C-alpha cells in the first residue's frame, strides 16, 4: 500500500511539473527531441518507435495530448506501467528490478561494473510498449533499462500524422 501511495504521489507531482513545463513551452513544436528542465518533447507517428530510458529506482512519465484507452507491454514482469484517474493523459513507467537484485546478479555472475550489468539487463529485458487511443490511434515505444542518472523523467509525446504512415 505504501508503494502505491508513493508512486501515486510521485506520479501526480511529475504530472504537475509537466503541465507547468508545457505552459512555458513555445507554441511551435520542435521537429526533433528536445530536453528542457527534465522534460523531453518528441513527435511521433504510429509508425515510429520512440525509445524511452527507464532508470533503476526511477519513475518515467509519458504525457500525451489525449487520454490513452489502453497500454500493452510485452514484459510486464520487469516493467510496471500504471496510470491514475487524476492524471488521465499520463502513464507512469518503472522497472521492477531492484538495486539489490542487480548487486546480487553482479556477484553471482562475476560482473565487475554496474554499467556492464545494466547493459546486460537492457539486452535481456528491453521490451516494447503500445499505447492505444480512441479512433484506432496508437503510439509505440521501446523501453530500455538505464542507470538512474541517464533516465527520462518526463517525456511529452505529440502524435503527428503523415501520409507515409498508415496503419
VENDA-V566393 format. One record per residue. N is the residue number from 1. RES is the residue in one small letter. NEAR is the number of other ideal C-beta (glycine too) atoms within 8 Angstrom. Layout:
N_RES_NEAR / N_RES_NEAR
//
This chain:
1_x_4 / 2_x_5 / 3_x_6 / 4_x_7 / 5_x_8 / 6_x_8 / 7_x_12 / 8_x_9 / 9_x_8 / 10_x_10 / 11_x_15 / 12_x_11 / 13_x_8 / 14_x_14 / 15_x_13 / 16_x_8 / 17_x_11 / 18_x_14 / 19_x_8 / 20_x_8 / 21_x_14 / 22_x_10 / 23_x_6 / 24_x_5 / 25_x_8 / 26_x_3 / 27_x_3 / 28_x_4 / 29_x_6 / 30_x_8 / 31_x_4 / 32_x_4 / 33_x_7 / 34_x_7 / 35_x_6 / 36_x_8 / 37_x_4 / 38_x_8 / 39_x_14 / 40_x_10 / 41_x_13 / 42_x_10 / 43_x_10 / 44_x_11 / 45_x_9 / 46_x_11 / 47_x_6 / 48_x_9 / 49_x_7 / 50_x_12 / 51_x_7 / 52_x_14 / 53_x_10 / 54_x_15 / 55_x_14 / 56_x_12 / 57_x_6 / 58_x_10 / 59_x_10 / 60_x_16 / 61_x_15 / 62_x_13 / 63_x_12 / 64_x_14 / 65_x_6 / 66_x_7 / 67_x_7 / 68_x_12 / 69_x_6 / 70_x_6 / 71_x_11 / 72_x_7 / 73_x_12 / 74_x_7 / 75_x_9 / 76_x_8 / 77_x_4 / 78_x_10 / 79_x_15 / 80_x_9 / 81_x_11 / 82_x_8 / 83_x_11 / 84_x_10 / 85_x_5 / 86_x_6 / 87_x_10 / 88_x_7 / 89_x_9 / 90_x_15 / 91_x_12 / 92_x_17 / 93_x_15 / 94_x_11 / 95_x_12 / 96_x_8 / 97_x_10 / 98_x_8 / 99_x_7 / 100_x_6 / 101_x_8 / 102_x_14 / 103_x_8 / 104_x_8 / 105_x_10 / 106_x_11 / 107_x_7 / 108_x_6 / 109_x_7 / 110_x_5 / 111_x_9 / 112_x_5 / 113_x_6 / 114_x_8 / 115_x_7 / 116_x_9 / 117_x_13 / 118_x_13 / 119_x_8 / 120_x_9 / 121_x_11 / 122_x_11 / 123_x_6 / 124_x_6 / 125_x_11 / 126_x_9 / 127_x_11 / 128_x_10 / 129_x_16 / 130_x_11 / 131_x_14 / 132_x_10 / 133_x_13 / 134_x_6 / 135_x_4 / 136_x_5 / 137_x_9 / 138_x_10 / 139_x_14 / 140_x_12 / 141_x_13 / 142_x_12 / 143_x_14 / 144_x_10 / 145_x_14 / 146_x_11 / 147_x_10 / 148_x_9 / 149_x_5 / 150_x_7 / 151_x_12 / 152_x_9 / 153_x_9 / 154_x_14 / 155_x_14 / 156_x_12 / 157_x_13 / 158_x_10 / 159_x_13 / 160_x_7 / 161_x_5 / 162_x_6 / 163_x_4 / 164_x_5 / 165_x_10 / 166_x_4 / 167_x_6
//
